[in-house]
Amino acid sequence: MRTIALGFLTGIVVGATVCSLVVGIIVESVPLFVAGFGIPLGYGVLVWLGGLPRRAREAAVPQTVALARIESLRAGGTETGDLPVEFVLTVAPDGEPAHRATATRTVNLADLPNYRKGDVLVVAYPPERPWKVRLVDNPTPEWQRRAAEAVIEPAPESALVAPPPEGCAAGALTLVGILLGAGAVLGLFRAELFAPEAPSPPPASSTETTSSGSATVDVGPEQSLLDEGELRRAVDGLAQATDVSQTLTAVVQEHRLTVVFAPTEVQVPRFDLRTLPVTEIPRLVRKALQTLDVGTPQTWQVTIAQLPSARTIRVTVTGPNGSASLAG
């Protein structure tokens, strides 16, 4: 019963651990992800502490010491000089029928030839658990003498003792525990996992080109073309939609860039909008807002035009006291 209950609890821990790690990554929760590592550690400590009374009771019960004959041994693989060796033994306790049992012991590679089929060893096991056989490292001189003189007949293979089967109930309860552990984590974070996706924000800017040879780029109300990099993005976006190398004039306002293109058949000065000094214009606007005497500035705009001799940049600011301009 204890084994079944432990399997159920282990299933809950496994399910909660795996689900915590996965959900922690999905919802980007660092505490949940860390908890995925802490759950099995805490469970291991609790299991160890909970087993202390049982181990103390077992240690208080004298173990049965007996002679055992090696029937076969099989060494496992390892990258070090110590090999896990599984022994199949015929155990012959005093006054009781012989039986077979298996025991695993770590043996150094150099000591492996000391264990041969037919050798007699001294073993010990709990009286109520004859399948938990261990080899005695340093038997008393009396047991050493008995082992050297003993002749033990092999017990039939059918006499092999093993732990009582747990049946399918243990596996079923472990599976139920895994599902419950995972379900508990999913239930706690179902809101974050299954929340509807937030609608995509509207594009930062929209471009419209008209048949009259002009184009506009509008940015959102929460943005300004004076924001760092915003004017460059507006120019680049417009350049992807139309030919901006034939710009006649450009007007920059708080939330809008307006461009007028020169007709191809008319010989007038024109410039490439991509050469606009986008880092200089915000500085020039801020200077105009601070120096021009128009009262509290209400609106502003920058007009860029190409003259035959040079390009002109003029900032016009409007306020309660009228309008004023500053040339760049």
C-alpha positions in Angstrom: 0.0 0.0 0.0 2.8 2.3 0.8 4.4 1.7 -2.6 1.2 2.5 -4.4 0.7 5.7 -2.4 4.3 6.7 -3.1 3.8 6.0 -6.8 0.7 8.2 -6.8 2.5 11.1 -5.2 5.5 10.7 -7.5 3.1 10.9 -10.5 1.7 14.2 -9.2 5.2 15.6 -8.7 6.3 14.5 -12.2 3.2 16.0 -13.8 3.5 19.3 -11.9 7.2 19.5 -12.6 7.0 19.0 -16.4 4.0 21.2 -16.7 5.5 24.0 -14.6 8.6 24.1 -16.8 6.6 24.1 -20.1 4.0 26.6 -18.9 6.7 28.8 -17.3 8.3 29.2 -20.7 5.0 29.8 -22.5 3.7 32.5 -20.1 7.3 33.8 -19.5 7.0 33.3 -15.7 10.4 33.0 -14.1 9.0 32.0 -10.7 7.0 29.2 -12.2 9.9 28.0 -14.2 12.1 27.9 -11.1 9.4 26.1 -9.2 9.6 23.4 -11.8 13.1 22.6 -10.5 12.1 23.1 -6.8 9.1 20.7 -6.7 11.1 17.5 -7.2 13.9 18.7 -4.9 11.4 19.4 -2.1 9.6 16.2 -2.7 12.8 14.2 -2.5 13.7 15.8 0.8 10.2 15.0 2.2 10.4 11.4 1.0 13.8 11.0 2.6 12.6 12.5 5.9 9.4 10.5 5.8 11.4 7.3 5.4 13.6 7.9 8.5 11.3 6.1 11.0 10.9 3.1 8.7 14.7 2.9 8.1 15.3 3.2 11.9 12.8 0.3 12.6 14.5 -1.8 10.0 17.9 -1.1 11.3 16.8 -2.1 14.8 15.8 -5.6 13.6 18.8 -8.0 13.4 19.4 -9.1 9.9 19.7 -12.7 8.9 23.2 -13.8 8.1 23.7 -16.8 5.8 26.0 -18.4 3.3 25.4 -18.0 -0.4 26.7 -19.7 -3.5 27.4 -17.6 -6.7 25.4 -19.1 -9.5 26.1 -16.4 -12.1 27.3 -12.8 -12.2 27.0 -10.2 -14.9 29.0 -6.9 -15.0 27.6 -3.7 -16.4 29.3 -1.1 -18.4 31.0 2.0 -16.9 33.6 4.6 -17.9 35.5 4.2 -14.6 37.3 1.2 -13.0 34.3 0.3 -10.8 31.7 -2.0 -12.3 28.2 -2.7 -11.1 28.0 -6.5 -10.9 24.7 -8.4 -10.6 25.0 -11.6 -8.7 22.5 -14.5 -8.8 22.9 -16.4 -5.5 21.7 -19.5 -3.9 21.1 -18.4 -0.3 21.3 -21.2 2.4 20.1 -19.8 5.7 20.6 -22.0 8.8 17.6 -24.3 9.4 15.6 -23.1 6.4 15.3 -24.2 2.8 17.7 -22.6 0.3 16.4 -20.1 -2.2 17.7 -17.9 -4.9 18.1 -14.1 -4.8 19.9 -11.4 -6.7 22.2 -8.8 -5.4 24.1 -5.9 -7.0 27.5 -4.8 -5.8 30.1 -2.3 -7.2 33.3 -4.2 -7.8 36.6 -2.7 -9.0 37.8 -4.1 -12.3 41.0 -5.5 -10.7 39.0 -7.4 -8.0 36.5 -8.9 -10.5 38.5 -12.2 -10.9 38.0 -12.8 -7.1 34.4 -13.6 -7.8 33.7 -16.9 -9.6 30.8 -19.1 -10.2 30.6 -21.6 -7.3 32.3 -19.5 -4.7 30.6 -19.2 -1.3 30.1 -15.8 0.2 28.5 -14.4 3.4 25.3 -12.4 2.9 22.8 -10.7 5.0 19.1 -9.6 4.5 16.1 -8.5 6.5 14.2 -11.5 7.8 10.9 -10.3 6.2 12.6 -9.2 2.9 14.8 -12.1 1.7 15.1 -10.5 -1.7 17.1 -7.5 -0.3 20.3 -9.5 -0.1 23.6 -7.7 0.3 27.1 -9.1 0.4 28.9 -8.8 3.8 32.2 -7.0 3.3 34.0 -8.1 6.5 32.4 -11.2 7.9 33.5 -12.5 11.3 36.3 -15.2 11.4 33.6 -17.8 12.3 31.6 -17.0 9.1 34.8 -16.8 7.1 35.7 -20.3 8.2 32.2 -21.6 7.5 32.3 -20.0 4.0 35.6 -21.7 3.3 34.4 -25.1 4.3 30.8 -25.0 3.1 29.4 -26.9 0.1 26.1 -25.5 -1.1 23.9 -27.2 -3.7 22.3 -24.9 -6.3 18.7 -24.1 -5.6 16.3 -24.4 -8.5 15.6 -21.3 -10.5 12.0 -21.5 -9.5 13.1 -20.7 -5.9 14.0 -17.1 -6.8 12.5 -14.7 -4.4 11.4 -11.2 -5.5 9.4 -8.3 -4.2 5.7 -8.8 -4.3 4.2 -7.5 -7.6 2.5 -4.2 -7.3 -0.1 -5.0 -10.0 -1.6 -2.6 -12.5 -3.1 -0.5 -9.8 0.2 1.2 -9.0 0.8 2.1 -12.6 -2.7 3.4 -13.1 -2.5 5.5 -9.9 0.9 6.9 -11.1 -0.7 7.9 -14.4 -3.6 9.5 -12.6 -1.1 11.4 -10.4 0.7 12.7 -13.5 -2.5 14.0 -15.0 -3.6 15.6 -11.7 -0.3 17.3 -11.2 -0.3 18.7 -14.8 -4.0 19.6 -14.5 -3.4 21.6 -11.3 -0.7 23.7 -12.9 -2.8 24.3 -16.0 -5.8 25.2 -13.9 -3.8 27.8 -11.9 -2.5 29.5 -15.1 -5.4 28.9 -17.4 -6.1 32.6 -17.7 -2.6 33.4 -18.9 -2.5 30.4 -21.3 -5.9 30.7 -22.9 -6.4 34.5 -22.8 -7.4 35.8 -26.2 -4.6 37.4 -28.1 -4.4 41.2 -27.9 -5.5 42.9 -31.1 -2.6 44.0 -33.2 -1.9 47.7 -32.8 -2.6 49.9 -35.8 0.4 50.6 -38.0 2.6 53.4 -36.8 2.1 55.3 -40.1 0.0 55.1 -43.2 0.9 56.3 -46.6 -1.4 57.7 -49.3 -0.3 58.7 -52.8 -2.7 60.8 -54.8 -3.1 61.3 -58.6 -2.3 64.9 -58.3 1.4 64.2 -57.7 1.4 64.4 -53.9 1.7 62.0 -51.0 1.2 62.1 -47.2 2.5 60.0 -44.4 0.4 60.2 -41.1 1.7 58.9 -37.8 -0.5 58.0 -34.8 -1.8 60.6 -32.4 0.5 59.3 -29.7 3.5 59.8 -31.9 5.3 62.8 -33.3 7.6 63.2 -36.3 10.0 64.9 -33.8 10.4 61.6 -32.0 13.8 59.9 -32.6 13.9 58.0 -35.8 10.2 58.7 -36.6 10.8 61.1 -39.5 13.4 58.7 -41.0 10.8 55.8 -40.9 8.2 58.0 -42.6 10.6 58.9 -45.4 11.7 55.3 -45.9 8.1 54.1 -45.9 7.2 56.7 -48.5 10.2 55.8 -50.6 9.0 52.2 -50.7 5.6 53.3 -52.1 6.6 55.9 -54.7 9.5 57.6 -56.4 10.7 60.3 -54.0 13.6 61.4 -56.1 11.3 64.0 -57.9 10.3 65.9 -54.8 9.4 69.5 -55.3 8.5 70.5 -51.8 8.0 68.7 -48.5 6.1 69.9 -45.4 6.7 68.3 -42.0 4.1 68.8 -39.3 3.6 67.2 -35.9 1.8 64.1 -37.2 2.0 64.4 -41.0 4.6 64.5 -43.7 3.3 66.0 -47.0 5.3 65.7 -50.2 4.6 67.4 -53.6 6.3 65.9 -56.6 7.5 67.8 -59.6 5.9 67.0 -62.9 8.3 65.1 -65.2 7.5 67.3 -68.2 8.3 70.6 -66.3 11.9 71.7 -65.8 11.8 72.8 -62.2 14.3 72.3 -59.3 13.7 69.1 -57.4 15.5 67.0 -54.8 15.5 63.4 -53.5 13.4 63.2 -50.3 15.8 60.5 -48.9 18.5 63.3 -48.6 16.3 65.2 -46.1 18.3 66.0 -43.0 16.0 64.1 -40.7 18.2 64.5 -37.6 18.6 68.3 -38.1 14.9 69.1 -38.6 13.8 68.2 -35.0 16.7 70.3 -33.6 15.6 73.2 -35.8 12.0 72.9 -34.7 12.8 72.9 -31.0 15.0 75.9 -31.5 12.2 77.8 -33.2 9.7 76.9 -30.5 12.0 78.3 -27.9 13.2 81.5 -29.6 10.3 82.8 -31.8 8.0 85.2 -30.0 4.5 84.1 -30.8 3.2 83.5 -27.3 2.6 79.9 -26.4 3.2 77.9 -29.6 0.1 76.2 -31.0 1.2 74.7 -34.3 4.4 74.4 -36.3 5.5 73.2 -39.7 8.7 72.8 -41.6 8.8 73.6 -45.3 11.6 72.2 -47.5 11.9 73.4 -51.1 14.6 73.2 -53.7 15.6 76.5 -55.3 18.0 76.8 -58.2 20.8 77.8 -56.0 20.2 75.8 -52.8 17.7 73.9 -50.7 15.8 76.0 -48.2 14.4 74.8 -44.8 12.0 77.1 -43.0 10.2 76.5 -39.7 7.0 78.5 -39.2 5.5 78.6 -35.7 2.0 80.0 -34.9 0.7 81.1 -31.6 -1.6 83.7 -29.9 0.7 86.6 -31.0 0.8 85.5 -34.7 3.3 83.6 -36.8 7.0 83.8 -37.1 9.6 81.9 -39.2 13.1 80.6 -38.7 15.3 79.6 -41.7 17.6 76.6 -41.3 
